Amino acid sequence: MSNNIKKKPFFSIITVNLNSGEAILKTLASIKEQENKNFEHIVIDGASIDVSYEILQENLETFDYFCSEKDEGIYDAINKGISKAKGEYLILLHSGDYFDGKATLNDISEYILKNPSYDVYLSDVLICSEGSFFNSCRYYPCDGQYIFK
């Protein structure tokens, strides 16, 4: 057996939420449908009082860690998630955000295995207003100029 077999990266997906309504459903669905299951899902909720809290409660069994309490803002919530993370790599996927397809984590994993010397990996980002995909989108490509070693 070859010693060159590389171990797939283990990801900590951190989702922060505060009163995002049903937008959290798309986030949770995109994580659940990933073909690559080599991850943990950490959810930090800022004591939501809307339907998003109920949705999170209905999905507790799918989270590796869940916390719902008042925080000092989004960065405090992110730091809470990071403090619980066990993965080699962190992915911040906030409430309302979602992976582009079922193979996203596989694609990220393959890229990391082919480019193992980086400390930070970035991806392209597409930001669209809800309900108006063709009218109000911004695309931020990651052209490799921001890769840190």
DSSP file (Angstrom, degrees, kcal/mol; ACC not computed):
  #  RESIDUE AA STRUCTURE BP1 BP2  ACC     N-H-->O    O-->H-N    N-H-->O    O-->H-N    TCO  KAPPA ALPHA  PHI   PSI    X-CA   Y-CA   Z-CA
    1    1 A M              0   0    0      0, 0.0     2,-0.2     0, 0.0     0, 0.0   0.000 360.0 360.0 360.0 139.8    0.0    0.0    0.0
    2    2 A S    >   -     0   0    0      1,-0.1     3,-0.7     2,-0.0     0, 0.0  -0.484 360.0-149.2 -78.3 140.8    1.3    3.4   -0.9
    3    3 A N  T 3  S+     0   0    0      1,-0.2    -1,-0.1    -2,-0.2     0, 0.0   0.459  89.6  80.1 -82.4  -1.9    2.2    6.0    1.8
    4    4 A N  T 3   +     0   0    0      2,-0.1     2,-0.4     0, 0.0    -1,-0.2   0.432  59.3 119.8 -85.8   0.7    1.2    8.7   -0.7
    5    5 A I    <   -     0   0    0     -3,-0.7     2,-0.4     1,-0.1     0, 0.0  -0.534  58.1-143.9 -68.8 123.6   -2.5    8.3    0.1
    6    6 A K        -     0   0    0     -2,-0.4     2,-0.3     1,-0.0    -2,-0.1  -0.734   9.1-122.8 -96.1 138.0   -3.7   11.6    1.4
    7    7 A K        -     0   0    0     -2,-0.4     3,-0.1     1,-0.1    -1,-0.0  -0.574  31.2-110.9 -76.2 134.4   -6.3   11.9    4.1
    8    8 A K        -     0   0    0     -2,-0.3    -1,-0.1     1,-0.1   102,-0.1  -0.401  40.2-103.9 -63.0 139.0   -9.4   13.9    3.2
    9    9 A P        -     0   0    0      0, 0.0     2,-0.5     0, 0.0    -1,-0.1  -0.335  26.6-134.0 -64.1 146.2   -9.6   17.2    5.1
   10   10 A F        -     0   0    0     76,-0.1    78,-1.7    -3,-0.1    79,-1.6  -0.913  24.8-154.3-102.7 126.9  -12.0   17.4    8.0
   11   11 A F  E     -ab  39  89A   0     27,-1.9    29,-2.3    -2,-0.5     2,-0.6  -0.753  15.9-151.9-105.8 145.3  -14.1   20.6    7.9
   12   12 A S  E     -ab  40  90A   0     77,-3.0    79,-2.8    -2,-0.3     2,-0.7  -0.970  17.2-159.7-108.9 112.5  -15.8   22.6   10.7
   13   13 A I  E     -ab  41  91A   0     27,-2.9    29,-3.1    -2,-0.6     2,-0.6  -0.847   7.3-162.8 -94.7 118.9  -18.7   24.4    9.1
   14   14 A I  E     -ab  42  92A   0     77,-3.1    79,-2.4    -2,-0.7     2,-0.5  -0.906   7.3-173.7-108.7 122.7  -19.8   27.3   11.3
   15   15 A T  E     -a   43   0A   0     27,-3.0    29,-2.8    -2,-0.6     2,-0.4  -0.968   3.8-165.9-116.1 122.2  -23.2   28.8   10.8
   16   16 A V  E     -a   44   0A   0     -2,-0.5    79,-2.3    27,-0.2     2,-0.4  -0.870  12.2-177.3-106.0 144.5  -24.2   31.9   12.7
   17   17 A N  E     +a   45   0A   0     27,-2.3    29,-2.6    -2,-0.4     2,-0.2  -0.994  20.1 170.9-142.8 142.3  -27.8   33.0   12.9
   18   18 A L  S    S-     0   0    0     -2,-0.4    27,-0.0    27,-0.2    -2,-0.0  -0.753  78.9 -38.7-151.9 106.7  -29.9   35.8   14.3
   19   19 A N  S    S+     0   0    0     -2,-0.2    32,-0.1     1,-0.1    26,-0.0   0.869  78.8 152.1  49.4  48.4  -33.5   36.1   13.3
   20   20 A S    >   -     0   0    0      1,-0.3     3,-1.5    30,-0.1    -1,-0.1   0.425  37.6-151.6 -89.6   2.4  -32.9   35.0    9.7
   21   21 A G  T >   -     0   0    0      1,-0.2     3,-1.2     2,-0.2    -1,-0.3  -0.303  63.7 -18.5  64.0-145.8  -36.4   33.6    9.3
   22   22 A E  T >> S+     0   0    0      1,-0.2     3,-1.6     2,-0.1     4,-0.6   0.511 115.2  91.7 -75.6  -3.8  -36.8   30.8    6.8
   23   23 A A  H X> S+     0   0    0     -3,-1.5     4,-1.1     1,-0.3     3,-0.6   0.793  75.4  68.0 -59.7 -26.6  -33.5   31.7    5.1
   24   24 A I  H <> S+     0   0    0     -3,-1.2     4,-2.6     1,-0.2    -1,-0.3   0.782  86.3  69.3 -64.4 -25.8  -31.8   29.2    7.4
   25   25 A L  H <> S+     0   0    0     -3,-1.6     4,-2.6     1,-0.2    -1,-0.2   0.906  97.4  49.2 -60.1 -43.1  -33.6   26.4    5.6
   26   26 A K  H <X S+     0   0    0     -3,-0.6     4,-2.1    -4,-0.6    -1,-0.2   0.884 111.5  50.3 -65.0 -38.6  -31.6   26.8    2.4
   27   27 A T  H  X S+     0   0    0     -4,-1.1     4,-1.5     2,-0.2    72,-0.2   0.957 112.8  44.9 -62.6 -51.7  -28.3   26.8    4.5
   28   28 A L  H  X S+     0   0    0     -4,-2.6     4,-2.6     1,-0.2    -2,-0.2   0.898 112.6  51.7 -62.0 -41.8  -29.2   23.6    6.3
   29   29 A A  H  X S+     0   0    0     -4,-2.6     4,-2.0     1,-0.2    -1,-0.2   0.908 107.5  52.0 -62.6 -41.9  -30.4   21.9    3.2
   30   30 A S  H  < S+     0   0    0     -4,-2.1    -1,-0.2     1,-0.2    -2,-0.2   0.821 112.8  45.5 -68.1 -28.5  -27.2   22.7    1.3
   31   31 A I  H >< S+     0   0    0     -4,-1.5     3,-1.4     2,-0.2    -2,-0.2   0.919 111.7  51.0 -76.4 -45.7  -25.1   21.2    4.1
   32   32 A K  H 3< S+     0   0    0     -4,-2.6    -2,-0.2     1,-0.3    -3,-0.2   0.837 108.0  53.3 -60.4 -34.1  -27.2   18.1    4.5
   33   33 A E  T 3< S+     0   0    0     -4,-2.0    -1,-0.3    -5,-0.2    -2,-0.2   0.425  77.4 125.3 -87.4   3.6  -27.0   17.3    0.8
   34   34 A Q    <   -     0   0    0     -3,-1.4    69,-0.2     1,-0.2    68,-0.1  -0.401  55.1-148.1 -62.6 134.3  -23.2   17.4    0.6
   35   35 A E  S    S+     0   0    0     67,-2.7     2,-0.6    -2,-0.1    -1,-0.2   0.865  86.9  70.6 -69.1 -37.4  -21.8   14.2   -0.9
   36   36 A N        -     0   0    0     66,-0.5    69,-0.1     1,-0.1    -2,-0.1  -0.742  61.1-179.5 -83.0 117.4  -18.7   14.6    1.3
   37   37 A K        +     0   0    0     -2,-0.6     2,-1.9     1,-0.1    -1,-0.1   0.166  44.0 116.7-104.0  16.5  -19.7   14.0    4.9
   38   38 A N        +     0   0    0    -29,-0.1   -27,-1.9     2,-0.0     2,-0.3  -0.455  60.5  83.3 -86.6  66.6  -16.3   14.6    6.4
   39   39 A F  E     -a   11   0A   0     -2,-1.9     2,-0.3   -29,-0.2   -27,-0.2  -0.978  65.4-132.9-156.4 163.4  -17.3   17.6    8.5
   40   40 A E  E     -a   12   0A   0    -29,-2.3   -27,-2.9    -2,-0.3     2,-0.6  -0.920  21.5-139.5-117.3 152.6  -18.9   18.8   11.6
   41   41 A H  E     -a   13   0A   0     -2,-0.3    23,-2.5   -29,-0.2    24,-1.5  -0.956  16.0-171.6-119.2 118.8  -21.6   21.4   11.7
   42   42 A I  E     -ac  14  65A   0    -29,-3.1   -27,-3.0    -2,-0.6     2,-0.5  -0.927   4.1-166.1-110.1 126.4  -21.5   24.1   14.5
   43   43 A V  E     -ac  15  66A   0     22,-2.6    24,-1.9    -2,-0.5     2,-0.5  -0.962   5.7-172.9-119.6 124.6  -24.5   26.4   14.8
   44   44 A I  E     -ac  16  67A   0    -29,-2.8   -27,-2.3    -2,-0.5     2,-0.4  -0.965   7.2-171.2-116.9 116.4  -24.3   29.5   16.9
   45   45 A D  E     -ac  17  68A   0     22,-3.5    24,-2.2    -2,-0.5     2,-0.6  -0.897  23.1-139.5-110.4 135.9  -27.6   31.4   17.3
   46   46 A G        -     0   0    0    -29,-2.6    25,-0.3    -2,-0.4    22,-0.1  -0.146  66.3 -76.6 -87.4  40.3  -27.8   34.8   18.9
   47   47 A A        -     0   0    0     -2,-0.6    -1,-0.1    23,-0.1    23,-0.1   0.949  66.3-158.8  66.2  51.4  -31.0   34.1   20.9
   48   48 A S        -     0   0    0    -31,-0.2    -1,-0.1     1,-0.1    -3,-0.0  -0.233  19.1-166.2 -60.2 149.0  -33.3   34.4   17.9
   49   49 A I        +     0   0    0      4,-0.0     2,-0.1     5,-0.0    -1,-0.1   0.155  62.5  77.7-121.7  14.9  -37.0   35.1   18.6
   50   50 A D  S >> S-     0   0    0    -29,-0.1     3,-1.2     1,-0.0     4,-0.8  -0.401 103.4 -75.1-112.2-168.2  -38.3   34.3   15.1
   51   51 A V  H 3> S+     0   0    0      1,-0.3     4,-2.4     2,-0.2     5,-0.2   0.719 118.8  74.4 -63.6 -22.4  -39.1   31.1   13.1
   52   52 A S  H 3> S+     0   0    0      1,-0.2     4,-2.4     2,-0.2    -1,-0.3   0.882  93.9  52.9 -60.7 -36.4  -35.4   30.5   12.5
   53   53 A Y  H <> S+     0   0    0     -3,-1.2     4,-2.4     2,-0.2    -1,-0.2   0.918 108.9  48.7 -63.7 -42.7  -35.0   29.4   16.2
   54   54 A E  H  X S+     0   0    0     -4,-0.8     4,-1.9     2,-0.2    -2,-0.2   0.903 111.0  50.8 -62.6 -41.4  -37.9   26.9   15.7
   55   55 A I  H  X S+     0   0    0     -4,-2.4     4,-0.7     2,-0.2    -2,-0.2   0.915 110.2  49.2 -63.2 -43.4  -36.3   25.6   12.6
   56   56 A L  H >< S+     0   0    0     -4,-2.4     3,-1.0     1,-0.2    -2,-0.2   0.914 108.9  53.0 -62.9 -42.1  -33.0   25.1   14.3
   57   57 A Q  H >< S+     0   0    0     -4,-2.4     3,-1.0     1,-0.3    -1,-0.2   0.869 106.3  53.7 -60.4 -37.0  -34.7   23.3   17.2
   58   58 A E  H 3< S+     0   0    0     -4,-1.9    -1,-0.3     1,-0.2    -2,-0.2   0.671 113.6  43.4 -70.6 -16.6  -36.3   20.9   14.7
   59   59 A N  T X< S+     0   0    0     -3,-1.0     3,-2.2    -4,-0.7     4,-0.4   0.188  73.1 119.2-114.5  15.1  -32.9   20.1   13.3
   60   60 A L  G X   +     0   0    0     -3,-1.0     3,-1.7     1,-0.3    -1,-0.1   0.830  69.3  62.9 -51.8 -38.0  -30.8   19.7   16.5
   61   61 A E  G 3  S+     0   0    0      1,-0.3    -1,-0.3    -4,-0.2    -2,-0.1   0.676  98.7  56.7 -65.8 -15.1  -29.9   16.1   15.7
   62   62 A T  G <  S+     0   0    0     -3,-2.2     2,-0.3     2,-0.0    -1,-0.3   0.551  93.1  84.0 -92.2  -7.5  -28.1   17.2   12.6
   63   63 A F    <   -     0   0    0     -3,-1.7   -21,-0.2    -4,-0.4     3,-0.2  -0.721  61.0-156.2 -97.5 145.5  -25.7   19.6   14.4
   64   64 A D  S    S+     0   0    0    -23,-2.5     2,-0.3     1,-0.4   -22,-0.2   0.733  89.3  11.0 -85.1 -25.9  -22.5   18.6   16.1
   65   65 A Y  E     -c   42   0A   0    -24,-1.5   -22,-2.6     2,-0.0     2,-0.4  -0.970  68.6-178.2-151.1 138.3  -22.7   21.6   18.4
   66   66 A F  E     +c   43   0A   0     -2,-0.3     2,-0.4   -24,-0.2   -22,-0.2  -0.999   3.8 172.8-139.5 136.2  -25.6   24.1   18.9
   67   67 A C  E     -c   44   0A   0    -24,-1.9   -22,-3.5    -2,-0.4     2,-0.5  -0.991   8.2-174.7-142.2 132.7  -25.7   27.2   21.1
   68   68 A S  E     +c   45   0A   0     -2,-0.4     2,-0.3   -24,-0.2   -22,-0.2  -0.923  35.0 118.5-130.4 108.4  -28.4   29.8   21.4
   69   69 A E        -     0   0    0    -24,-2.2   -22,-0.1    -2,-0.5   -21,-0.1  -0.981  67.6 -78.1-160.5 158.9  -27.7   32.7   23.6
   70   70 A K        -     0   0    0     -2,-0.3     2,-0.2   -24,-0.1   -23,-0.1  -0.339  53.7-178.4 -59.3 140.5  -27.2   36.5   23.5
   71   71 A D        -     0   0    0    -25,-0.3     3,-0.1   -24,-0.0    -1,-0.0  -0.753  40.7-103.9-132.8-177.2  -23.8   37.5   22.1
   72   72 A E  S    S-     0   0    0      1,-0.3     2,-0.2    -2,-0.2     3,-0.2   0.088  81.5 -69.0 -98.0  22.2  -21.9   40.7   21.3
   73   73 A G  S  > S-     0   0    0      1,-0.2     4,-2.2     2,-0.1    -1,-0.3  -0.603  72.2 -46.8 118.0-178.9  -22.5   40.5   17.6
   74   74 A I  H  > S+     0   0    0      1,-0.2     4,-2.6     2,-0.2    -1,-0.2   0.846 130.3  50.9 -61.3 -38.6  -21.5   38.5   14.6
   75   75 A Y  H  > S+     0   0    0      2,-0.2     4,-2.5     1,-0.2    -1,-0.2   0.871 109.4  51.0 -71.6 -34.1  -17.8   38.3   15.4
   76   76 A D  H  > S+     0   0    0     -3,-0.2     4,-2.1     2,-0.2    -1,-0.2   0.919 111.6  48.7 -62.8 -43.6  -18.4   37.2   18.9
   77   77 A A  H  X S+     0   0    0     -4,-2.2     4,-2.1     2,-0.2    -2,-0.2   0.917 111.0  49.7 -63.3 -43.8  -20.7   34.5   17.5
   78   78 A I  H  X S+     0   0    0     -4,-2.6     4,-2.7     1,-0.2    -2,-0.2   0.929 110.3  50.9 -60.2 -45.1  -18.1   33.4   14.9
   79   79 A N  H  X S+     0   0    0     -4,-2.5     4,-2.2     1,-0.2    -1,-0.2   0.860 106.8  54.0 -63.0 -35.6  -15.4   33.2   17.7
   80   80 A K  H  X S+     0   0    0     -4,-2.1     4,-0.8     2,-0.2    -1,-0.2   0.931 110.7  47.2 -61.0 -44.3  -17.8   31.0   19.8
   81   81 A G  H >X S+     0   0    0     -4,-2.1     3,-0.9     1,-0.2     4,-0.8   0.920 110.6  51.0 -63.2 -44.6  -18.1   28.7   16.8
   82   82 A I  H >< S+     0   0    0     -4,-2.7     3,-0.8     1,-0.2    -1,-0.2   0.884 104.1  58.5 -60.8 -39.0  -14.3   28.6   16.2
   83   83 A S  H 3< S+     0   0    0     -4,-2.2    -1,-0.2     1,-0.2    -2,-0.2   0.749 111.0  42.6 -64.8 -22.2  -13.7   27.8   19.9
   84   84 A K  H << S+     0   0    0     -3,-0.9    -1,-0.2    -4,-0.8    -2,-0.2   0.551  90.4 115.4 -96.5 -10.6  -15.8   24.6   19.5
   85   85 A A    <<  +     0   0    0     -4,-0.8   -73,-0.1    -3,-0.8     5,-0.1  -0.333  35.0 176.4 -69.8 139.4  -14.4   23.6   16.1
   86   86 A K        +     0   0    0      3,-0.1    -1,-0.1   -75,-0.1   -76,-0.1   0.382  47.2 109.0-115.5  -3.8  -12.4   20.4   15.8
   87   87 A G  S    S-     0   0    0      1,-0.1   -76,-0.2     2,-0.1     3,-0.1  -0.279  71.5-130.1 -77.5 159.8  -11.8   20.5   12.1
   88   88 A E  S    S+     0   0    0    -78,-1.7     2,-0.4     1,-0.2   -77,-0.2   0.805  98.0  36.8 -71.0 -31.2   -8.6   21.2   10.2
   89   89 A Y  E    S-b   11   0A   0    -79,-1.6   -77,-3.0     2,-0.0     2,-0.4  -0.963  75.4-142.9-129.3 140.0  -10.4   23.8    8.1
   90   90 A L  E     -b   12   0A   0     -2,-0.4     2,-0.5   -79,-0.2   -77,-0.2  -0.842  11.0-169.9-102.7 137.2  -13.1   26.3    9.0
   91   91 A I  E     -b   13   0A   0    -79,-2.8   -77,-3.1    -2,-0.4     2,-0.8  -0.988  11.5-151.8-124.9 120.9  -15.9   27.2    6.6
   92   92 A L  E     +b   14   0A   0     -2,-0.5     2,-0.5   -79,-0.2   -77,-0.2  -0.832  23.3 167.3 -93.1 111.5  -18.1   30.1    7.6
   93   93 A L        -     0   0    0    -79,-2.4     3,-0.1    -2,-0.8     6,-0.1  -0.838  20.8-158.8-126.7  91.1  -21.5   29.5    6.0
   94   94 A H    >   -     0   0    0     -2,-0.5     3,-2.6   -79,-0.2   -77,-0.2  -0.156  35.3 -72.3 -73.2 163.6  -23.9   32.0    7.6
   95   95 A S  T 3  S+     0   0    0    -79,-2.3   -71,-0.2     1,-0.3    -1,-0.2  -0.320 124.6  22.8 -55.7 127.7  -27.6   31.7    7.8
   96   96 A G  T 3  S+     0   0    0    -73,-0.6    -1,-0.3     1,-0.5     2,-0.2   0.114 102.4 104.6  96.4 -20.1  -29.0   32.3    4.4
   97   97 A D    <   -     0   0    0     -3,-2.6    -1,-0.5   -73,-0.0     2,-0.3  -0.524  49.4-178.2 -86.3 161.2  -25.8   31.4    2.6
   98   98 A Y        -     0   0    0     -2,-0.2     2,-0.2    -3,-0.1   -71,-0.1  -0.995  31.6 -97.3-157.5 157.3  -25.5   28.0    0.9
   99   99 A F        -     0   0    0     -2,-0.3     3,-0.1   -72,-0.2   -68,-0.0  -0.504  35.3-125.1 -74.0 148.2  -23.1   25.7   -1.0
  100  100 A D  S    S-     0   0    0     -2,-0.2     2,-0.3     1,-0.1    -1,-0.1   0.752  80.0 -13.2 -69.7 -26.3  -23.5   25.9   -4.8
  101  101 A G  S >  S-     0   0    0    -71,-0.1     3,-1.3     1,-0.0     4,-0.3  -0.961  75.7 -86.1-164.2 177.1  -24.0   22.2   -5.3
  102  102 A K  T 3  S+     0   0    0     -2,-0.3   -67,-2.7     1,-0.3   -66,-0.5   0.704 121.4  51.9 -68.3 -21.2  -23.8   18.7   -3.7
  103  103 A A  T 3> S+     0   0    0    -69,-0.2     4,-2.8     1,-0.2    -1,-0.3   0.300  75.0 107.8 -99.4   9.2  -20.2   18.3   -4.6
  104  104 A T  H <> S+     0   0    0     -3,-1.3     4,-2.5     1,-0.2     5,-0.2   0.921  81.4  45.1 -56.7 -49.3  -18.9   21.6   -3.1
  105  105 A L  H  > S+     0   0    0     -4,-0.3     4,-2.5    -3,-0.2    -1,-0.2   0.860 112.4  52.9 -65.7 -33.4  -17.1   20.0   -0.2
  106  106 A N  H  > S+     0   0    0     -4,-0.2     4,-2.6     2,-0.2    -1,-0.2   0.931 110.2  48.3 -62.3 -44.7  -15.6   17.4   -2.5
  107  107 A D  H  X S+     0   0    0     -4,-2.8     4,-2.2     2,-0.2    -2,-0.2   0.914 113.0  47.0 -62.2 -43.9  -14.3   20.1   -4.8
  108  108 A I  H  X S+     0   0    0     -4,-2.5     4,-2.4    -5,-0.2    -1,-0.2   0.925 112.3  50.9 -63.5 -44.2  -12.8   22.1   -1.8
  109  109 A S  H  X S+     0   0    0     -4,-2.5     4,-2.4     1,-0.2    -2,-0.2   0.918 110.2  48.8 -59.7 -46.2  -11.3   18.9   -0.5
  110  110 A E  H  X S+     0   0    0     -4,-2.6     4,-1.8     1,-0.2    -1,-0.2   0.902 110.4  51.4 -61.6 -41.8   -9.7   18.0   -3.8
  111  111 A Y  H  X S+     0   0    0     -4,-2.2     4,-1.4     1,-0.2    -2,-0.2   0.919 110.4  48.6 -62.8 -43.5   -8.3   21.6   -4.2
  112  112 A I  H  < S+     0   0    0     -4,-2.4     3,-0.3     1,-0.2    -2,-0.2   0.916 109.8  51.8 -63.3 -42.7   -6.7   21.4   -0.7
  113  113 A L  H  < S+     0   0    0     -4,-2.4    -1,-0.2     1,-0.2    -2,-0.2   0.839 113.3  45.0 -64.4 -31.8   -5.2   18.0   -1.4
  114  114 A K  H  < S+     0   0    0     -4,-1.8    -1,-0.2     1,-0.2    -2,-0.2   0.698 124.3  34.4 -81.7 -20.1   -3.6   19.4   -4.7
  115  115 A N  S >< S+     0   0    0     -4,-1.4     3,-1.0    -3,-0.3    -1,-0.2  -0.561  72.1 156.4-132.1  66.1   -2.5   22.6   -2.9
  116  116 A P  T 3   +     0   0    0      0, 0.0    -1,-0.1     0, 0.0    -3,-0.1   0.571  57.3  72.0 -76.8  -9.0   -1.5   21.5    0.6
  117  117 A S  T 3  S+     0   0    0     -5,-0.0     2,-0.2     2,-0.0    -5,-0.0   0.469  73.9 101.3 -90.6   1.3    0.9   24.2    1.5
  118  118 A Y    <   -     0   0    0     -3,-1.0    31,-0.2    -6,-0.2     3,-0.1  -0.571  51.6-162.6 -87.4 149.0   -1.6   27.1    1.9
  119  119 A D  S    S+     0   0    0     29,-2.1     2,-0.4     1,-0.3    30,-0.2   0.728  80.7  35.3 -94.3 -29.6   -2.9   28.3    5.3
  120  120 A V  B     -D  148   0B   0     28,-1.1    28,-0.6   -31,-0.1     2,-0.4  -0.989  64.9-167.4-130.9 134.4   -5.9   30.2    3.9
  121  121 A Y        -     0   0    0     -2,-0.4     2,-0.3    26,-0.1    26,-0.1  -0.972   7.5-168.7-120.1 136.9   -8.1   29.2    1.0
  122  122 A L        -     0   0    0     -2,-0.4     2,-0.3    20,-0.0    20,-0.1  -0.808   3.0-158.2-118.5 162.0  -10.7   31.6   -0.5
  123  123 A S        -     0   0    0     -2,-0.3    20,-0.1    18,-0.1     2,-0.1  -0.879  30.9 -85.4-133.3 168.2  -13.4   31.0   -3.0
  124  124 A D        -     0   0    0     -2,-0.3     2,-0.4    18,-0.2    15,-0.0  -0.398  43.7-152.6 -65.6 151.3  -15.5   32.9   -5.4
  125  125 A V  E     -E  140   0C   0     15,-2.2    15,-3.3    -2,-0.1     2,-0.5  -0.997  12.1-166.6-132.6 135.0  -18.6   34.6   -3.9
  126  126 A L  E     -E  139   0C   0     -2,-0.4     2,-0.6    13,-0.2    13,-0.2  -0.984   8.0-167.7-120.4 119.7  -21.8   35.5   -5.6
  127  127 A I  E     +E  138   0C   0     11,-3.1    11,-3.0    -2,-0.5     2,-0.4  -0.937  12.4 173.8-112.4 121.1  -24.1   37.8   -3.7
  128  128 A C  E     -E  137   0C   0     -2,-0.6     9,-0.2     9,-0.2     2,-0.2  -0.958  33.6-115.0-128.4 144.7  -27.7   38.2   -4.9
  129  129 A S    >   -     0   0    0      7,-2.0     3,-1.8     3,-0.4     7,-0.2  -0.542  50.0 -93.0 -71.8 142.2  -30.7   40.0   -3.6
  130  130 A E  T 3  S+     0   0    0      1,-0.3    -1,-0.1    -2,-0.2     0, 0.0  -0.342 106.0   5.0 -58.6 128.7  -33.5   37.6   -2.6
  131  131 A G  T 3  S+     0   0    0     -2,-0.1    -1,-0.3    -3,-0.1     3,-0.1   0.429 116.5  77.4  80.9  -0.6  -35.9   37.0   -5.4
  132  132 A S    X>  +     0   0    0     -3,-1.8     4,-2.1     4,-0.1     3,-0.7  -0.340  46.6 156.3-137.7  58.2  -34.1   39.0   -8.0
  133  133 A F  T 34 S+     0   0    0      1,-0.3    -1,-0.1     2,-0.2    -4,-0.1   0.853  77.0  41.3 -53.5 -44.4  -31.2   36.9   -9.2
  134  134 A F  T 34 S+     0   0    0      1,-0.2    -1,-0.3    -3,-0.1     3,-0.2   0.712 117.9  45.8 -82.0 -19.5  -30.8   38.5  -12.6
  135  135 A N  T <4 S+     0   0    0     -3,-0.7     2,-0.2     1,-0.2    -2,-0.2   0.809 117.9  29.4 -93.9 -31.5  -31.2   42.1  -11.5
  136  136 A S  S  < S+     0   0    0     -4,-2.1    -7,-2.0    -7,-0.2     2,-0.4  -0.573  76.7 131.1-138.7  72.1  -29.1   42.5   -8.4
  137  137 A C  E     -E  128   0C   0     -2,-0.2     2,-0.4    -3,-0.2    -9,-0.2  -0.951  31.6-163.1-125.6 145.5  -26.0   40.2   -8.2
  138  138 A R  E     -E  127   0C   0    -11,-3.0   -11,-3.1    -2,-0.4     2,-0.5  -0.993   9.4-156.7-124.3 135.0  -22.4   41.0   -7.3
  139  139 A Y  E     -E  126   0C   0     -2,-0.4   -13,-0.2   -13,-0.2   -15,-0.0  -0.947   7.6-172.5-116.1 126.5  -19.7   38.5   -8.2
  140  140 A Y  E     -E  125   0C   0    -15,-3.3   -15,-2.2    -2,-0.5     2,-0.2  -0.897  15.3-157.4-117.9  99.2  -16.4   38.5   -6.3
  141  141 A P        -     0   0    0      0, 0.0     2,-0.9     0, 0.0   -17,-0.1  -0.478  13.4-138.8 -77.9 146.3  -13.9   36.1   -8.0
  142  142 A C        +     0   0    0     -2,-0.2   -18,-0.2     1,-0.1   -20,-0.0  -0.880  24.3 177.4 -99.7 101.0  -11.0   34.6   -6.1
  143  143 A D        -     0   0    0     -2,-0.9    -1,-0.1   -20,-0.1   -20,-0.0   0.269  53.4-101.0 -92.8  12.4   -8.3   34.8   -8.7
  144  144 A G  S >  S+     0   0    0      1,-0.0     3,-1.1     2,-0.0    -2,-0.1   0.353  94.5 112.8  91.1  -8.1   -5.6   33.4   -6.5
  145  145 A Q  T 3  S+     0   0    0      1,-0.3    -3,-0.0     3,-0.0    -1,-0.0   0.660  75.8  52.9 -74.9 -12.3   -4.0   36.7   -5.6
  146  146 A Y  T 3  S+     0   0    0      2,-0.1     2,-0.5   -24,-0.0    -1,-0.3  -0.022  74.5 128.4-111.7  30.7   -5.1   36.4   -2.0
  147  147 A I    <   -     0   0    0     -3,-1.1     2,-0.4   -26,-0.1   -26,-0.1  -0.764  44.7-153.1 -90.1 129.0   -3.7   33.0   -1.2
  148  148 A F  B      D  120   0B   0    -28,-0.6   -29,-2.1    -2,-0.5   -28,-1.1  -0.819 360.0 360.0-106.1 138.3   -1.5   33.0    2.0
  149  149 A K              0   0    0     -2,-0.4    -1,-0.1   -31,-0.2    -2,-0.0   0.357 360.0 360.0-111.4 360.0    1.3   30.6    2.7
